[in-house]
Amino acid sequence: MNKVVASADEAVRDVKDGSMIMVGGFGLCGIPADLIEALVRKGVKDLTTVSNNAGVDDFGLGKLLQTGQIKKHIGSYVGENKLFEKLVLTGKVVLELNPQGTLAERIRAGGAGIPAFFTPTGAGTVVSEGKEIREFDGRPYVMERGLKADFALIKAWKADRWGNLIFHKTARNFNPVMATAARVTIVEVEEIVEPGQLDPDGVHLASVYVKRIVLSSGQEKRIEKRTVRKRA
């Protein structure tokens, strides 16, 4: 049951044109940078991506935007990426904007086999346009659909060869929940150990959700927007 593959290119070998792909990360924290670059090299197009944001102009999902491989993006934040803004405003990329909590719950629902749920978030705003509205206890709720994907590309800190995963602090973010909501979950990981070397109580995601693992090349961990205070 060794799920480790030799390269990121091999890990994404069956991603096809038109695939729906969930991509872990929050800003640039916990993104599967090697797997994203493998998609760039593969040249697949007309992708629908599901991610909290769309990277920056030259890093993360921004690289797939530069090459014109994304057709639609489902996310909750569009800042820090001028190219993304331009592509959306000119109609070259379709944007489905979700409140962040709603996006997280849509993914969780998809992984749990829940087709839809009701939330008060967005009721009475443009977010609710075209969606079913129901009243519960005198308050309007918006029906949101669960999200499932063909692939989830996620980033973890440690994995054993079976696919049990540990995430590092806030880099956990959207990664575990996306792994549950995809047909094929591919994990980029910083360290691979042998089965039995991970404390079972410390495992954040069980191997049952993981299809393939690839060792990270150790790319730079960027800060999305670095702000420093001037010296006195």
N, C-alpha and C positions, 0 to 999 in steps of 0.2 A: 504493500500500500504506500510505496514511496511516491509522493506527489511532486517532487522537485524536478524541474526541467532545466535545461542547460542555459537558456537565454530568454530574454524578454521577447525576442522575435518568435521563438518557438511557443512561448506562453500564449501569444495572441494569434496563433496560426489560423484559427477557425473564425476569427472576426470577419464578417462580410459587409459589403456595401449595404447601407440601410439598417444596420444593427442599432439597437437601443442599448446604451452603455451607461451604467452608473459609475461615477468616478469619485472615490473618497477624498476627503480633505476639507479643510476650513481655511479659506484664504490659500496660502501656500503651505500650511501646516498639515503634514500627514498625507501629501499627495503622492501617487505612484508615478514619479517622474520618468523612470525607465520604461514603464509600460506605455505611457503616453507617447514617448519618443518612438517606441516600436510601432505604434499605430501610424505615426507620421511616415516612417520608413515603408510601412506596408501599403500606404496610399489608399486605404479604404475611404469611401466617401458617403455622402448623404446620411451621416450619423445623427442620431438623436442622443444627446448627452444629458444626464441627470447629475447635477452637482450643485453644491451650495452656491458656488460662484464659477466664473470662467477663467480663472487664472489671471495673469497679467499679460502685457503685450508680447513678451518674448519667453514666457515660462509657463509650465503647466498646460492647461487646456488652451491657453493663448497660442501655443504652437500649432494646434489643430485648426484654430481659427485662421492663422496666417496662411495655411495651406488650403483653406476652403473646404475642409473635410466635414465640417459640422453643418447640418441642415437646420436643426432645431435644438434649442437648449431649454431645459426645465430647471429652474434654480430660484434662489431668493435674493441674490445680491449681484449687481452688475457694475460696481465701481472698480476703479483701478485698471480698467482695460479700455483704452480709447478705440482700439480696432473693433472690439465687440460692440461698443456703442454705435460706431459707424455702420457696421454690418446690419445691426438691428434697425436703425433708422432708415437705411436704404432698402430694407426688405430682403436682404440676402440671407439673413438668418432669422428664423422664427423664434421669438422668446415667449415662454410661458412662465410668468413670474408668480411665485408662491410666497406667502408669509413663511418665515423660516421654520416655525413650529409645525405648520401645516405640511411643509415639505417633508420634514422628519417623520411625521405621523403617516403620511401617504406611503412612504417607503416601508415603515414598520408594518403597516397594514398589509401591504403587498406580500411581505415576508411571512406574515401570520395567516395568510389566506383570507383576509377580510376584504371584500370587494369595494366597500365604501363605508364612510362614516360621516357623522354630522359634527360641525364645529362652529362656534359663534364667531371665530376669527374671520374678518373680511365681510361679514354680513352688512349689507347696505353700502358697499363700496364696489369699485370696478372688479374686484376679485370675485364677487358673487354673480357677475353678469353671465346669463345663460345657464346657470346651475340651479338645481332644485333647492328651494328654501322651505324649511318647516319650522313651526313654532313649538318650543318645549318650555313649559313653565313660564309662558309669556315672553319668551325671548327668541328672536329669529336665529336659526342655524343654517349653515351652508353645507350641502352635501358635497364631499370630496371623494374622488376615486382613489383606491389604492394603486400603488405603482409597482410594476414588475419590469425586469429588464432581461435582455438576452445575456448580457455579461455585466459583471461588476469587477472593476479594477480597483483594488484597495492596497493600502500600505500598512504593514505591521512592523513591530520591533523584533520579536522573536517568534520562531515557529519550529515545531519538530517536523520530521519528514512525513508524518501522517497528516499534518495540516492544522494541528491545534495552535492557536495564536494568542500572543500577548501584545498589547498595544502600549505605547509609551505616553503616559499622562494625557495631555490635551490632544495629542495626535490621534487619539481614539476617535474623536468626533463622529463623523458620519460613516466611518469605515465598517464597524461591526454590523450595523443595521442594513447597510447596502449588501453585505455578503449574504444575508438571508433572503433577499428579494430578487436574486438573479438566477437564471438557469445555469450559468457557469460563472463561478467566482475564481478570479486569478489574483494571487497575492504576491506583492513585491515586499520582501522582508530583509531586515538588516542583519539578522543572524539566524542560522539554522542549526538546530541541535538534534540529537538522537531521541527517539521515543523513550519516555521515562525520565528525561532530564528536566522537564517542566513540572513545577508543582501543580498538581491538578486543581488545587484551590485558587491558583493564580491565573488559570486560563480564562481569557476573556471571550473567546469564540471557539466553539468545538469544531473538530475536523470535518464533521459531517457536511458543513456548509462550503468547504474548500475543495476546489477541483485541481488547481495547479499552484505551485510555489516557485518563485524565482528569486535568487539572491540579488540584492540591490548592488549597483555599481558604486554606491557611495557618493551620489551627486550632492552638490552644495544644497544645504538647507536654507533657503532664502527667507527673509522677512519681507512680507508684502509691502509694508510701508514703514521704513525705519525713521524714527523721530528721536532726535537727541537734544539735550538741553545745552545751551551755550555755557561755557566755563565762565565763572565769575571773574 
